[in-house]
Amino acid sequence: MVDDNATNRMVAQSLVEMFDCTSEAAEDGAEAVDAVRSGRFDLVLMDIKMPRMDGVEATRAIRSLPAPAGAIPVIALTANADPEDAAGYIAAGMNAVVEKPMKPEQLLAALQAALGASVEDAA
């Protein structure tokens, strides 16, 4: 979970725990890219607007990494989710967009689409 806002990180982490997933937090895109390099993660929930490195820049940096790290699913979490913005996030390499404030069913659907059957339907 990548977000510069501690409350948003806490909310997202609580939601993914409802779906029997574990999470770790990063405060900006640069931290996220470093974490993805480790190869320990199955998916990234990425805020868009962050200091130092925003979510779009971070996703492009992740996509430039060698596989499997460079192929990790990235889901945008943003209040800026109108169709034009969402298309830009997808074009930057993100797999899906979930609008803030997050609705559990929308986040679950995005997680299931990205991870397949490994996410139980907890809703």
ZAMARGU-4260 file (C-alpha; in steps of 0.2 Angstrom, whole numbers, plus 5000, padded with zeros to 4 digits):
<rodrens>
0) 5000/5000/5000 | 5008/5016/4994 | 5001/5033/5000 | 5008/5048/5008 | 4993/5050/5020
5) 4994/5039/5035 | 4975/5038/5037 | 4973/5032/5019 | 4986/5019/5022 | 4977/5013/5038
10) 4960/5012/5029 | 4967/5003/5014 | 4977/4991/5025 | 4961/4987/5035 | 4951/4984/5019
15) 4964/4971/5012 | 4965/4963/5029 | 4946/4960/5028 | 4950/4950/5012 | 4963/4939/5021
20) 4978/4948/5013 | 4993/4955/5021 | 5001/4972/5017 | 5016/4983/5020 | 5016/5002/5018
25) 5026/5014/5009 | 5025/5033/5009 | 5029/5038/4991 | 5033/5030/4974 | 5052/5029/4977
30) 5049/5018/4992 | 5037/5008/4982 | 5049/5005/4968 | 5062/4999/4981 | 5050/4988/4989
35) 5045/4980/4973 | 5063/4977/4968 | 5063/4965/4983 | 5051/4953/4974 | 5041/4950/4990
40) 5025/4957/4985 | 5010/4951/4974 | 5002/4967/4970 | 5004/4986/4973 | 4990/4998/4978
45) 4997/5015/4972 | 4991/5032/4977 | 4993/5044/4962 | 4997/5061/4970 | 5012/5060/4982
50) 5028/5070/4985 | 5045/5065/4978 | 5039/5052/4966 | 5020/5051/4961 | 5011/5035/4957
55) 5012/5037/4938 | 5031/5039/4939 | 5033/5025/4951 | 5022/5013/4940 | 5033/5018/4925
60) 5049/5014/4935 | 5041/4997/4941 | 5037/4993/4923 | 5055/4996/4918 | 5061/4983/4931
65) 5065/4965/4924 | 5052/4952/4927 | 5044/4946/4938 | 5045/4962/4948 | 5041/4973/4933
70) 5026/4963/4929 | 5018/4965/4947 | 5000/4971/4946 | 4998/4989/4951 | 4981/4996/4956
75) 4978/5015/4957 | 4969/5022/4972 | 4964/5040/4968 | 4951/5053/4970 | 4955/5058/4952
80) 4947/5044/4944 | 4936/5052/4930 | 4937/5042/4913 | 4951/5053/4906 | 4962/5051/4921
85) 4959/5033/4923 | 4964/5030/4905 | 4980/5039/4908 | 4984/5028/4923 | 4981/5012/4913
90) 4992/5019/4899 | 5006/5022/4912 | 5005/5003/4916 | 4993/5002/4930 | 4981/4987/4929
95) 4965/4995/4937 | 4959/5011/4945 | 4949/5011/4962 | 4941/5028/4967 | 4944/5036/4984
100) 4935/5035/4995 | 4937/5016/4993 | 4921/5005/4993 | 4926/4988/4999 | 4917/4979/4985
105) 4926/4989/4971 | 4943/4986/4980 | 4939/4967/4981 | 4934/4966/4963 | 4950/4975/4958
110) 4961/4963/4969 | 4952/4948/4962 | 4954/4953/4944 | 4973/4956/4947 | 4976/4941/4958
115) 4963/4929/4952 | 4956/4915/4964 | 4970/4919/4977 | 4958/4932/4985 | 4943/4925/4994
120) 4927/4933/4992 | 4926/4940/5010 | 4911/4952/5006
</rodrens>
